[in-house]
């Protein structure tokens, strides 16, 4: 599911850039750009049932809140999403001891 979310972040980012060009980027205020990106991203996450929290195994099942949160994360762009996934995966590997280093005793 993480790959689907990454792919959708790129697709939403490109679609939103194209829509801005059609309307005329100079005619759009920063607020309209941010709201438009968020609306498109949340709609995509809901429509395709993408839940980042479930994909990262933070939640045990997909949820409406997860879909909405994923939509807002998608609206930040693919670079931000990729960085966030790398950070969470790094923390997860350190926590579970899967990064090749032994965890200290008692953890």
N, CA, C and O atoms as a GROMACS GRO file, in nm:
protein
  428
    1UNK      N    1   0.083  -0.120   0.000
    1UNK     CA    2   0.000   0.000   0.000
    1UNK      C    3   0.087   0.126   0.000
    1UNK      O    4   0.044   0.229  -0.051
    2UNK      N    5   0.208   0.118   0.057
    2UNK     CA    6   0.295   0.235   0.056
    2UNK      C    7   0.330   0.278  -0.086
    2UNK      O    8   0.335   0.397  -0.117
    3UNK      N    9   0.353   0.181  -0.172
    3UNK     CA   10   0.383   0.214  -0.311
    3UNK      C   11   0.263   0.283  -0.377
    3UNK      O   12   0.281   0.377  -0.454
    4UNK      N   13   0.143   0.235  -0.347
    4UNK     CA   14   0.022   0.300  -0.402
    4UNK      C   15   0.012   0.444  -0.355
    4UNK      O   16  -0.024   0.533  -0.433
    5UNK      N   17   0.043   0.469  -0.229
    5UNK     CA   18   0.035   0.604  -0.173
    5UNK      C   19   0.140   0.693  -0.238
    5UNK      O   20   0.111   0.808  -0.273
    6UNK      N   21   0.261   0.642  -0.256
    6UNK     CA   22   0.366   0.721  -0.322
    6UNK      C   23   0.328   0.753  -0.466
    6UNK      O   24   0.346   0.866  -0.512
    7UNK      N   25   0.276   0.654  -0.537
    7UNK     CA   26   0.233   0.677  -0.676
    7UNK      C   27   0.121   0.780  -0.680
    7UNK      O   28   0.122   0.870  -0.765
    8UNK      N   29   0.025   0.768  -0.590
    8UNK     CA   30  -0.086   0.863  -0.589
    8UNK      C   31  -0.038   1.004  -0.555
    8UNK      O   32  -0.093   1.101  -0.606
    9UNK      N   33   0.064   1.016  -0.470
    9UNK     CA   34   0.115   1.150  -0.438
    9UNK      C   35   0.174   1.216  -0.561
    9UNK      O   36   0.158   1.337  -0.581
   10UNK      N   37   0.243   1.139  -0.644
   10UNK     CA   38   0.299   1.194  -0.767
   10UNK      C   39   0.187   1.231  -0.864
   10UNK      O   40   0.190   1.337  -0.926
   11UNK      N   41   0.088   1.143  -0.878
   11UNK     CA   42  -0.024   1.169  -0.969
   11UNK      C   43  -0.101   1.293  -0.926
   11UNK      O   44  -0.130   1.380  -1.009
   12UNK      N   45  -0.135   1.304  -0.799
   12UNK     CA   46  -0.210   1.420  -0.750
   12UNK      C   47  -0.129   1.547  -0.770
   12UNK      O   48  -0.183   1.650  -0.810
   13UNK      N   49   0.001   1.540  -0.741
   13UNK     CA   50   0.086   1.657  -0.758
   13UNK      C   51   0.086   1.705  -0.904
   13UNK      O   52   0.076   1.824  -0.930
   14UNK      N   53   0.098   1.613  -0.997
   14UNK     CA   54   0.101   1.648  -1.140
   14UNK      C   55  -0.035   1.698  -1.188
   14UNK      O   56  -0.042   1.794  -1.265
   15UNK      N   57  -0.142   1.633  -1.145
   15UNK     CA   58  -0.277   1.677  -1.184
   15UNK      C   59  -0.302   1.819  -1.132
   15UNK      O   60  -0.354   1.903  -1.206
   16UNK      N   61  -0.265   1.845  -1.007
   16UNK     CA   62  -0.288   1.978  -0.950
   16UNK      C   63  -0.205   2.083  -1.024
   16UNK      O   64  -0.255   2.193  -1.050
   17UNK      N   65  -0.081   2.051  -1.058
   17UNK     CA   66   0.000   2.146  -1.135
   17UNK      C   67  -0.064   2.176  -1.270
   17UNK      O   68  -0.064   2.290  -1.315
   18UNK      N   69  -0.117   2.073  -1.334
   18UNK     CA   70  -0.182   2.092  -1.463
   18UNK      C   71  -0.308   2.178  -1.449
   18UNK      O   72  -0.331   2.269  -1.530
   19UNK      N   73  -0.388   2.151  -1.349
   19UNK     CA   74  -0.510   2.231  -1.328
   19UNK      C   75  -0.477   2.377  -1.302
   19UNK      O   76  -0.548   2.466  -1.348
   20UNK      N   77  -0.369   2.402  -1.228
   20UNK     CA   78  -0.330   2.540  -1.204
   20UNK      C   79  -0.290   2.611  -1.334
   20UNK      O   80  -0.320   2.729  -1.352
   21UNK      N   81  -0.225   2.539  -1.424
   21UNK     CA   82  -0.187   2.598  -1.552
   21UNK      C   83  -0.310   2.628  -1.637
   21UNK      O   84  -0.314   2.730  -1.707
   22UNK      N   85  -0.409   2.540  -1.631
   22UNK     CA   86  -0.532   2.561  -1.708
   22UNK      C   87  -0.604   2.686  -1.660
   22UNK      O   88  -0.650   2.768  -1.741
   23UNK      N   89  -0.614   2.702  -1.529
   23UNK     CA   90  -0.684   2.818  -1.472
   23UNK      C   91  -0.600   2.944  -1.486
   23UNK      O   92  -0.654   3.053  -1.506
   24UNK      N   93  -0.473   2.930  -1.476
   24UNK     CA   94  -0.383   3.046  -1.476
   24UNK      C   95  -0.328   3.064  -1.336
   24UNK      O   96  -0.396   3.116  -1.248
   25UNK      N   97  -0.207   3.022  -1.319
   25UNK     CA   98  -0.147   3.019  -1.185
   25UNK      C   99  -0.144   3.157  -1.121
   25UNK      O  100  -0.155   3.169  -0.998
   26UNK      N  101  -0.129   3.261  -1.199
   26UNK     CA  102  -0.123   3.397  -1.144
   26UNK      C  103  -0.256   3.442  -1.088
   26UNK      O  104  -0.261   3.532  -1.004
   27UNK      N  105  -0.363   3.380  -1.134
   27UNK     CA  106  -0.497   3.418  -1.087
   27UNK      C  107  -0.533   3.354  -0.954
   27UNK      O  108  -0.631   3.393  -0.891
   28UNK      N  109  -0.453   3.256  -0.911
   28UNK     CA  110  -0.484   3.182  -0.788
   28UNK      C  111  -0.403   3.236  -0.671
   28UNK      O  112  -0.282   3.255  -0.682
   29UNK      N  113  -0.469   3.260  -0.561
   29UNK     CA  114  -0.398   3.302  -0.441
   29UNK      C  115  -0.336   3.180  -0.374
   29UNK      O  116  -0.370   3.066  -0.406
   30UNK      N  117  -0.244   3.204  -0.282
   30UNK     CA  118  -0.179   3.095  -0.210
   30UNK      C  119  -0.284   3.011  -0.135
   30UNK      O  120  -0.274   2.889  -0.131
   31UNK      N  121  -0.382   3.077  -0.076
   31UNK     CA  122  -0.487   3.007  -0.003
   31UNK      C  123  -0.565   2.913  -0.094
   31UNK      O  124  -0.594   2.800  -0.056
   32UNK      N  125  -0.600   2.960  -0.212
   32UNK     CA  126  -0.675   2.877  -0.308
   32UNK      C  127  -0.589   2.758  -0.352
   32UNK      O  128  -0.639   2.647  -0.364
   33UNK      N  129  -0.461   2.783  -0.375
   33UNK     CA  130  -0.371   2.674  -0.414
   33UNK      C  131  -0.363   2.567  -0.306
   33UNK      O  132  -0.370   2.448  -0.335
   34UNK      N  133  -0.348   2.609  -0.180
   34UNK     CA  134  -0.338   2.514  -0.070
   34UNK      C  135  -0.469   2.437  -0.049
   34UNK      O  136  -0.467   2.316  -0.029
   35UNK      N  137  -0.580   2.508  -0.054
   35UNK     CA  138  -0.710   2.443  -0.036
   35UNK      C  139  -0.742   2.350  -0.153
   35UNK      O  140  -0.796   2.241  -0.132
   36UNK      N  141  -0.710   2.391  -0.273
   36UNK     CA  142  -0.734   2.306  -0.390
   36UNK      C  143  -0.652   2.179  -0.385
   36UNK      O  144  -0.702   2.070  -0.414
   37UNK      N  145  -0.526   2.192  -0.349
   37UNK     CA  146  -0.439   2.076  -0.337
   37UNK      C  147  -0.489   1.981  -0.229
   37UNK      O  148  -0.491   1.859  -0.247
   38UNK      N  149  -0.531   2.037  -0.116
   38UNK     CA  150  -0.582   1.954  -0.006
   38UNK      C  151  -0.712   1.884  -0.046
   38UNK      O  152  -0.729   1.766  -0.017
   39UNK      N  153  -0.802   1.955  -0.112
   39UNK     CA  154  -0.930   1.895  -0.152
   39UNK      C  155  -0.908   1.782  -0.252
   39UNK      O  156  -0.967   1.674  -0.238
   40UNK      N  157  -0.822   1.804  -0.351
   40UNK     CA  158  -0.793   1.701  -0.450
   40UNK      C  159  -0.728   1.580  -0.383
   40UNK      O  160  -0.761   1.466  -0.415
   41UNK      N  161  -0.636   1.604  -0.293
   41UNK     CA  162  -0.563   1.496  -0.226
   41UNK      C  163  -0.652   1.413  -0.135
   41UNK      O  164  -0.644   1.291  -0.134
   42UNK      N  165  -0.737   1.480  -0.058
   42UNK     CA  166  -0.828   1.408   0.031
   42UNK      C  167  -0.929   1.328  -0.052
   42UNK      O  168  -0.961   1.214  -0.017
   43UNK      N  169  -0.978   1.386  -0.161
   43UNK     CA  170  -1.070   1.313  -0.248
   43UNK      C  171  -1.003   1.188  -0.306
   43UNK      O  172  -1.066   1.083  -0.314
   44UNK      N  173  -0.877   1.200  -0.345
   44UNK     CA  174  -0.805   1.084  -0.400
   44UNK      C  175  -0.784   0.978  -0.292
   44UNK      O  176  -0.803   0.859  -0.319
   45UNK      N  177  -0.746   1.019  -0.173
   45UNK     CA  178  -0.723   0.922  -0.065
   45UNK      C  179  -0.853   0.851  -0.028
   45UNK      O  180  -0.853   0.730  -0.004
   46UNK      N  181  -0.963   0.924  -0.022
   46UNK     CA  182  -1.092   0.863   0.008
   46UNK      C  183  -1.137   0.773  -0.106
   46UNK      O  184  -1.183   0.661  -0.083
   47UNK      N  185  -1.124   0.822  -0.229
   47UNK     CA  186  -1.169   0.746  -0.345
   47UNK      C  187  -1.093   0.615  -0.364
   47UNK      O  188  -1.151   0.514  -0.402
   48UNK      N  189  -0.964   0.618  -0.337
   48UNK     CA  190  -0.881   0.499  -0.355
   48UNK      C  191  -0.854   0.426  -0.223
   48UNK      O  192  -0.779   0.329  -0.219
   49UNK      N  193  -0.916   0.474  -0.115
   49UNK     CA  194  -0.904   0.415   0.018
   49UNK      C  195  -0.757   0.395   0.058
   49UNK      O  196  -0.714   0.284   0.089
   50UNK      N  197  -0.683   0.505   0.056
   50UNK     CA  198  -0.542   0.503   0.092
   50UNK      C  199  -0.527   0.550   0.235
   50UNK      O  200  -0.567   0.662   0.268
   51UNK      N  201  -0.470   0.468   0.320
   51UNK     CA  202  -0.451   0.500   0.461
   51UNK      C  203  -0.305   0.480   0.498
   51UNK      O  204  -0.258   0.368   0.514
   52UNK      N  205  -0.232   0.591   0.511
   52UNK     CA  206  -0.090   0.587   0.542
   52UNK      C  207  -0.064   0.526   0.679
   52UNK      O  208   0.031   0.451   0.697
   53UNK      N  209  -0.149   0.559   0.776
   53UNK     CA  210  -0.129   0.505   0.912
   53UNK      C  211  -0.143   0.353   0.912
   53UNK      O  212  -0.067   0.285   0.982
   54UNK      N  213  -0.236   0.301   0.837
   54UNK     CA  214  -0.252   0.155   0.827
   54UNK      C  215  -0.135   0.094   0.750
   54UNK      O  216  -0.085  -0.012   0.788
   55UNK      N  217  -0.091   0.159   0.644
   55UNK     CA  218   0.020   0.108   0.564
   55UNK      C  219   0.150   0.103   0.644
   55UNK      O  220   0.232   0.014   0.624
   56UNK      N  221   0.167   0.198   0.736
   56UNK     CA  222   0.287   0.201   0.820
   56UNK      C  223   0.270   0.118   0.947
   56UNK      O  224   0.357   0.117   1.034
   57UNK      N  225   0.158   0.048   0.956
   57UNK     CA  226   0.125  -0.040   1.070
   57UNK      C  227   0.115   0.036   1.202
   57UNK      O  228   0.144  -0.018   1.309
   58UNK      N  229   0.073   0.164   1.193
   58UNK     CA  230   0.046   0.243   1.314
   58UNK      C  231  -0.093   0.207   1.365
   58UNK      O  232  -0.116   0.204   1.486
   59UNK      N  233  -0.185   0.182   1.273
   59UNK     CA  234  -0.322   0.143   1.308
   59UNK      C  235  -0.345   0.000   1.263
   59UNK      O  236  -0.281  -0.048   1.168
   60UNK      N  237  -0.436  -0.069   1.331
   60UNK     CA  238  -0.460  -0.209   1.299
   60UNK      C  239  -0.558  -0.229   1.183
   60UNK      O  240  -0.567  -0.338   1.127
   61UNK      N  241  -0.631  -0.123   1.146
   61UNK     CA  242  -0.727  -0.132   1.036
   61UNK      C  243  -0.741   0.006   0.972
   61UNK      O  244  -0.722   0.108   1.038
   62UNK      N  245  -0.774   0.010   0.844
   62UNK     CA  246  -0.797   0.140   0.778
   62UNK      C  247  -0.914   0.213   0.843
   62UNK      O  248  -1.008   0.150   0.892
   63UNK      N  249  -0.908   0.346   0.842
   63UNK     CA  250  -1.016   0.424   0.903
   63UNK      C  251  -1.038   0.552   0.823
   63UNK      O  252  -0.953   0.595   0.745
   64UNK      N  253  -1.154   0.612   0.843
   64UNK     CA  254  -1.187   0.738   0.776
   64UNK      C  255  -1.085   0.846   0.815
   64UNK      O  256  -1.041   0.923   0.729
   65UNK      N  257  -1.049   0.851   0.941
   65UNK     CA  258  -0.950   0.950   0.985
   65UNK      C  259  -0.816   0.926   0.915
   65UNK      O  260  -0.747   1.021   0.878
   66UNK      N  261  -0.780   0.800   0.897
   66UNK     CA  262  -0.656   0.767   0.826
   66UNK      C  263  -0.660   0.811   0.682
   66UNK      O  264  -0.561   0.861   0.629
   67UNK      N  265  -0.774   0.791   0.616
   67UNK     CA  266  -0.789   0.834   0.477
   67UNK      C  267  -0.773   0.986   0.466
   67UNK      O  268  -0.703   1.036   0.378
   68UNK      N  269  -0.839   1.058   0.556
   68UNK     CA  270  -0.835   1.205   0.553
   68UNK      C  271  -0.693   1.255   0.582
   68UNK      O  272  -0.643   1.344   0.514
   69UNK      N  273  -0.630   1.198   0.684
   69UNK     CA  274  -0.493   1.236   0.716
   69UNK      C  275  -0.399   1.207   0.599
   69UNK      O  276  -0.313   1.288   0.566
   70UNK      N  277  -0.417   1.092   0.536
   70UNK     CA  278  -0.337   1.056   0.419
   70UNK      C  279  -0.356   1.159   0.308
   70UNK      O  280  -0.260   1.197   0.241
   71UNK      N  281  -0.479   1.203   0.289
   71UNK     CA  282  -0.506   1.306   0.188
   71UNK      C  283  -0.430   1.434   0.216
   71UNK      O  284  -0.374   1.494   0.124
   72UNK      N  285  -0.425   1.476   0.341
   72UNK     CA  286  -0.351   1.597   0.374
   72UNK      C  287  -0.201   1.577   0.355
   72UNK      O  288  -0.131   1.668   0.313
   73UNK      N  289  -0.152   1.457   0.387
   73UNK     CA  290  -0.010   1.428   0.363
   73UNK      C  291   0.019   1.427   0.213
   73UNK      O  292   0.122   1.477   0.170
   74UNK      N  293  -0.072   1.370   0.134
   74UNK     CA  294  -0.056   1.371  -0.012
   74UNK      C  295  -0.046   1.514  -0.064
   74UNK      O  296   0.028   1.542  -0.158
   75UNK      N  297  -0.122   1.604  -0.004
   75UNK     CA  298  -0.123   1.743  -0.052
   75UNK      C  299   0.010   1.814  -0.030
   75UNK      O  300   0.036   1.917  -0.090
   76UNK      N  301   0.095   1.759   0.057
   76UNK     CA  302   0.226   1.819   0.081
   76UNK      C  303   0.324   1.792  -0.032
   76UNK      O  304   0.425   1.861  -0.046
   77UNK      N  305   0.294   1.691  -0.114
   77UNK     CA  306   0.378   1.659  -0.228
   77UNK      C  307   0.454   1.530  -0.209
   77UNK      O  308   0.470   1.480  -0.098
   78UNK      N  309   0.501   1.477  -0.320
   78UNK     CA  310   0.565   1.346  -0.318
   78UNK      C  311   0.699   1.346  -0.244
   78UNK      O  312   0.733   1.247  -0.179
   79UNK      N  313   0.775   1.454  -0.252
   79UNK     CA  314   0.904   1.459  -0.181
   79UNK      C  315   0.884   1.453  -0.031
   79UNK      O  316   0.955   1.379   0.038
   80UNK      N  317   0.791   1.529   0.020
   80UNK     CA  318   0.763   1.530   0.163
   80UNK      C  319   0.714   1.393   0.208
   80UNK      O  320   0.756   1.344   0.313
   81UNK      N  321   0.626   1.332   0.130
   81UNK     CA  322   0.573   1.200   0.164
   81UNK      C  323   0.685   1.096   0.166
   81UNK      O  324   0.691   1.014   0.258
   82UNK      N  325   0.772   1.099   0.069
   82UNK     CA  326   0.883   1.004   0.062
   82UNK      C  327   0.974   1.021   0.184
   82UNK      O  328   1.016   0.922   0.244
   83UNK      N  329   1.005   1.145   0.219
   83UNK     CA  330   1.088   1.172   0.337
   83UNK      C  331   1.022   1.122   0.465
   83UNK      O  332   1.087   1.064   0.551
   84UNK      N  333   0.891   1.144   0.477
   84UNK     CA  334   0.817   1.100   0.595
   84UNK      C  335   0.820   0.948   0.609
   84UNK      O  336   0.840   0.895   0.718
   85UNK      N  337   0.801   0.878   0.498
   85UNK     CA  338   0.804   0.731   0.501
   85UNK      C  339   0.943   0.682   0.540
   85UNK      O  340   0.955   0.588   0.618
   86UNK      N  341   1.047   0.745   0.487
   86UNK     CA  342   1.184   0.706   0.524
   86UNK      C  343   1.209   0.726   0.673
   86UNK      O  344   1.272   0.641   0.737
   87UNK      N  345   1.162   0.836   0.728
   87UNK     CA  346   1.180   0.863   0.871
   87UNK      C  347   1.108   0.759   0.955
   87UNK      O  348   1.166   0.704   1.049
   88UNK      N  349   0.982   0.732   0.922
   88UNK     CA  350   0.904   0.635   0.999
   88UNK      C  351   0.964   0.496   0.988
   88UNK      O  352   0.972   0.424   1.088
   89UNK      N  353   1.007   0.456   0.868
   89UNK     CA  354   1.069   0.325   0.851
   89UNK      C  355   1.199   0.315   0.929
   89UNK      O  356   1.228   0.210   0.986
   90UNK      N  357   1.277   0.422   0.933
   90UNK     CA  358   1.401   0.423   1.011
   90UNK      C  359   1.375   0.408   1.159
   90UNK      O  360   1.446   0.334   1.227
   91UNK      N  361   1.275   0.477   1.210
   91UNK     CA  362   1.238   0.466   1.352
   91UNK      C  363   1.189   0.326   1.381
   91UNK      O  364   1.223   0.268   1.484
   92UNK      N  365   1.109   0.270   1.291
   92UNK     CA  366   1.056   0.135   1.309
   92UNK      C  367   1.168   0.031   1.313
   92UNK      O  368   1.167  -0.059   1.397
   93UNK      N  369   1.265   0.044   1.222
   93UNK     CA  370   1.377  -0.051   1.219
   93UNK      C  371   1.460  -0.042   1.347
   93UNK      O  372   1.502  -0.144   1.401
   94UNK      N  373   1.483   0.080   1.396
   94UNK     CA  374   1.560   0.096   1.520
   94UNK      C  375   1.484   0.038   1.638
   94UNK      O  376   1.544  -0.024   1.726
   95UNK      N  377   1.353   0.058   1.640
   95UNK     CA  378   1.271   0.011   1.751
   95UNK      C  379   1.264  -0.142   1.755
   95UNK      O  380   1.265  -0.201   1.862
   96UNK      N  381   1.258  -0.204   1.639
   96UNK     CA  382   1.247  -0.350   1.633
   96UNK      C  383   1.382  -0.420   1.626
   96UNK      O  384   1.389  -0.542   1.634
   97UNK      N  385   1.489  -0.342   1.612
   97UNK     CA  386   1.622  -0.401   1.606
   97UNK      C  387   1.655  -0.459   1.470
   97UNK      O  388   1.747  -0.541   1.460
   98UNK      N  389   1.583  -0.419   1.364
   98UNK     CA  390   1.606  -0.475   1.231
   98UNK      C  391   1.707  -0.393   1.150
   98UNK      O  392   1.722  -0.416   1.030
   99UNK      N  393   1.777  -0.300   1.214
   99UNK     CA  394   1.874  -0.220   1.140
   99UNK      C  395   2.015  -0.278   1.148
   99UNK      O  396   2.111  -0.212   1.109
  100UNK      N  397   2.027  -0.399   1.198
  100UNK     CA  398   2.158  -0.464   1.203
  100UNK      C  399   2.232  -0.440   1.333
  100UNK      O  400   2.335  -0.503   1.357
  101UNK      N  401   2.182  -0.351   1.417
  101UNK     CA  402   2.247  -0.326   1.546
  101UNK      C  403   2.164  -0.387   1.656
  101UNK      O  404   2.042  -0.393   1.647
  102UNK      N  405   2.230  -0.432   1.758
  102UNK     CA  406   2.158  -0.492   1.872
  102UNK      C  407   2.099  -0.381   1.957
  102UNK      O  408   2.160  -0.275   1.975
  103UNK      N  409   1.979  -0.406   2.009
  103UNK     CA  410   1.917  -0.311   2.100
  103UNK      C  411   1.979  -0.325   2.238
  103UNK      O  412   2.019  -0.434   2.277
  104UNK      N  413   1.988  -0.214   2.312
  104UNK     CA  414   2.040  -0.222   2.448
  104UNK      C  415   1.953  -0.314   2.533
  104UNK      O  416   1.833  -0.328   2.509
  105UNK      N  417   2.014  -0.376   2.633
  105UNK     CA  418   1.941  -0.465   2.722
  105UNK      C  419   1.829  -0.388   2.792
  105UNK      O  420   1.847  -0.272   2.830
  106UNK      N  421   1.716  -0.451   2.807
  106UNK     CA  422   1.603  -0.389   2.877
  106UNK      C  423   1.506  -0.318   2.784
  106UNK      O  424   1.403  -0.270   2.830
  107UNK      N  425   1.536  -0.310   2.655
  107UNK     CA  426   1.443  -0.244   2.562
  107UNK      C  427   1.364  -0.344   2.485
  107UNK      O  428   1.281  -0.307   2.402
   0.00000   0.00000   0.00000
